[in-house]
Amino acid sequence: MAIARGSNQRLTLLILLLISVTVVTLDYHGTVSRGIGHVRNGVMSVLSPFQRATTAVLHPIGDVFAGAIHYGQLSTQNNQLRAQIGVLQRRTAMDNYSLAAAHQVEILSRLPFTNLTSVVGSVIAPASSNFRRTIEIDLGTSEGVGPGMPVVGTSGLIGTIISSTGSTSVVELVLDAHFGVGVLLGPTYFRAVGSGTGLSLEQLQSTSVIPHVGQVAITSGQDNGAYPPGIPVGAVTSVTKNASGQLARVTITPSVNFSQLQYVSVLQWLAPA
């Protein structure tokens, strides 16, 4: 019985739909047109619940298709915006880097611990030898830079030029075992030499002066004029005594952070011949 009732309902719906289509497509005039109008209104009233139900079902489906189309457009726009943001972020980073570099170069051009004429350049790369603590810079003889000239950073002594070409130079760092410089700790003169990671003081047994941790070492200007006086070299970080109470070892950590070294200033200073 349920199957027959369902079939009758479908048949009734089909008949009503057929009548509706027929009525809508016919064109009558006068009294017949008014009659047909009544019939059309009646059919529409009967079909209205079915129309609302169909609209309720199909409307979300339409939204899904429309949403899918708009999603693709929004995804494309989102990717474009992300790309534009990336470009702006890179430009901002470059601008900040340029400002920081310009500020550092400006400081190097007017260092507080020297008034000597200088040339500012940048670090190209470490030198190729694994046995020397050196760097290569983009300054050479064409800029008036040559062997023997001191090299400094914003915080102090970096090293000295040991070789030059027309456009580049190799700098021996204060860390190198071949490097040596006369320093003052307070009023006392010491000879400091590179130890690979820092500097160590020499001839400690011949002095009664005991340096203390934190004391700042500066160039003395007394080592045959190899370096002008007053350049910060580093600070004492350890003091070791032997069993008799005499100094055994004094270590100085350089003022310059070599891991972040980008720009240098070459002092146009040469020791007297």
C-alpha positions, 0 to 999 in steps of 0.5 A, a space after each residue: 500500500 505504501 508503494 502504491 501511495 508513493 506512486 500516486 503522489 509522484 503521478 499527481 506531482 507530474 500532472 501538476 507540473 505538466 499543467 503548470 508548464 502548459 498554463 504558463 506557456 499558453 497565451 489567452 485573451 479576454 475571458 479565457 485569459 482570466 480563466 486561465 489566470 485563475 487556473 495558473 494561480 491555483 496551480 502555483 498555490 499547489 506547487 508553492 510548497 514543493 518549490 520552497 522545499 526544492 529551493 531549500 535543498 538546492 540553495 546550500 548546494 549553490 552556495 557550495 559551488 559559488 564558495 568553491 569558485 570564490 575560494 580559488 579566487 581568494 586563495 590566489 589573492 592571498 598568495 599574491 598578498 603573501 608575496 607582496 608582504 615578503 617583498 616588503 619584508 626583504 626591502 625593510 631588512 635591507 634598509 635596516 641593514 644598510 642603515 646599520 652599516 652606514 652607522 658603523 662606517 660613520 663611527 669608524 670614520 671618527 673613532 674616539 681613541 685616534 685622530 689619525 687619517 684612516 680608510 674604511 673598508 669591509 672584510 671580504 673573507 678569512 685568508 686561505 691559510 689554516 695556520 694563520 689568524 688573518 682576514 682579507 679586506 677590500 682595501 689595497 695600495 690604490 687606497 693608500 693602504 700597505 703593509 705595517 699599517 694598524 687595523 682597528 674596529 669600533 672597539 679597538 685593535 684588530 691587527 696589522 696589514 702584512 701584505 697588499 695588492 692593488 685592491 685587497 690586503 691581508 690583516 694579521 689579527 691580534 689572535 695570531 701567534 706571530 702577532 705582538 704589541 706593547 701594551 699598558 696596564 695602568 702605568 706599567 708596560 707589558 709585551 702582549 702576544 697572540 695566543 690563538 684565542 686571545 693575548 698573553 703577557 710576556 716577561 711576567 717574572 721581571 715585574 712586581 706589578 700584579 694586573 687585575 681582572 677587568 683591567 683594560 690594556 691599551 697600545 703603549 706606543 713604545 714598541 718602536 712606533 709600530 702602533 700609535 698609543 692609546 688604542 684599546 687592545 682588550 681586558 684582562 680576563 684571568 691572572 694566574 700565580 705560581 707557588 711562590 706568588 709570582 705571576 705565571 700567566 695573564 690572559 687578555 681577551 680582545 676588545 673586538 668581536 671577530 665573529 661579527 667583524 664586517 667593517 674595519 678602519 686602516 690607520 695610515 700610520 707607519 713605524 719610523 724607518 
